[in-house]
Amino acid sequence: MLDITKDIQSLTTFRRRPGDFIKELKRTKRPLVLTVRGQAAAVVQDAEAYQRLLDIAAQADSDEGIRQGLEDADRGQVRPAREFFAEFEAANGIRR
């Protein structure tokens, strides 16, 4: 979770003591928003925390695909796999 009292810093401040900020990123696992002229310009994050974020996003994407597939099945918008593959093979010139 972002703490606006601690997790927003100017790029100038970050450049003066990057080592301190990196240690804090690793310790807290919270992202750091860097500003330029008072406007958010970049977000810096610990590599482990970023990987966790990527994993969560990938899982959410998979869950959404499954949800949509189940919804299609409930609405009867499905067809037999043999029919699909026969059409796909024919359209792409694939012979068995």
C-alpha positions as CSV (number, residue, x, y, z in Angstrom):
1,M,0.0,0.0,0.0
2,L,1.3,3.4,-0.9
3,D,1.9,5.8,2.0
4,I,1.8,9.3,0.5
5,T,3.7,10.8,3.5
6,K,6.7,8.5,2.8
7,D,6.4,7.0,-0.6
8,I,6.5,10.1,-2.8
9,Q,9.9,11.8,-3.3
10,S,11.4,14.1,-5.8
11,L,13.8,12.7,-8.4
12,T,16.4,15.1,-7.1
13,T,16.2,13.6,-3.6
14,F,16.3,10.1,-5.0
15,R,19.4,10.9,-7.0
16,R,21.2,12.3,-3.9
17,R,20.9,9.0,-1.9
18,P,19.7,6.1,-4.1
19,G,21.2,3.5,-1.9
20,D,19.1,4.5,1.1
21,F,16.0,4.4,-1.0
22,I,16.8,1.0,-2.5
23,K,17.3,-0.4,1.0
24,E,13.9,1.0,2.0
25,L,12.2,-0.4,-1.1
26,K,13.6,-3.9,-0.2
27,R,12.5,-3.5,3.4
28,T,9.0,-2.2,2.9
29,K,8.2,-3.8,-0.5
30,R,6.2,-0.6,-1.2
31,P,6.6,1.4,-4.4
32,L,8.2,4.8,-4.5
33,V,6.7,7.5,-6.7
34,L,9.3,9.9,-8.0
35,T,8.2,13.4,-9.0
36,V,9.6,16.0,-11.4
37,R,8.4,19.6,-10.7
38,G,5.8,18.3,-8.4
39,Q,4.2,15.9,-10.9
40,A,4.4,12.1,-10.6
41,A,7.0,11.0,-13.3
42,A,8.0,7.4,-12.4
43,V,7.5,4.6,-10.0
44,V,10.4,2.6,-8.5
45,Q,9.8,-0.8,-7.0
46,D,11.7,-3.6,-5.4
47,A,12.3,-6.4,-8.0
48,E,10.7,-9.1,-5.8
49,A,7.6,-6.9,-5.2
50,Y,7.3,-6.2,-8.9
51,Q,7.5,-9.9,-9.7
52,R,4.7,-10.6,-7.2
53,L,2.6,-7.9,-9.0
54,L,3.3,-9.5,-12.3
55,D,2.2,-12.9,-10.9
56,I,-1.0,-11.5,-9.5
57,A,-1.8,-9.8,-12.9
58,A,-1.2,-13.1,-14.8
59,Q,-3.4,-15.0,-12.4
60,A,-6.2,-12.4,-12.7
61,D,-5.9,-12.7,-16.5
62,S,-6.2,-16.5,-16.3
63,D,-9.2,-16.2,-14.0
64,E,-10.9,-13.8,-16.3
65,G,-10.4,-16.1,-19.3
66,I,-11.9,-19.0,-17.4
67,R,-14.9,-16.8,-16.2
68,Q,-15.6,-15.8,-19.8
69,G,-15.4,-19.4,-21.0
70,L,-17.8,-20.6,-18.3
71,E,-20.2,-17.7,-19.2
72,D,-20.0,-18.7,-22.9
73,A,-20.9,-22.3,-22.0
74,D,-23.8,-21.1,-19.8
75,R,-25.2,-19.2,-22.9
76,G,-24.6,-22.1,-25.2
77,Q,-22.0,-20.3,-27.2
78,V,-19.8,-23.4,-27.6
79,R,-19.1,-26.0,-30.3
80,P,-17.4,-29.4,-30.3
81,A,-13.6,-29.3,-30.4
82,R,-13.6,-31.7,-33.4
83,E,-15.7,-29.2,-35.4
84,F,-13.3,-26.3,-34.5
85,F,-10.2,-28.2,-35.4
86,A,-11.6,-29.5,-38.7
87,E,-12.4,-25.9,-39.7
88,F,-9.1,-24.6,-38.4
89,E,-7.1,-27.2,-40.3
90,A,-9.0,-26.6,-43.5
91,A,-8.6,-22.9,-43.3
92,N,-4.8,-23.2,-42.7
93,G,-4.1,-26.0,-45.2
94,I,-3.2,-28.5,-42.5
95,R,-3.4,-32.1,-43.4
96,R,-3.5,-35.0,-41.0
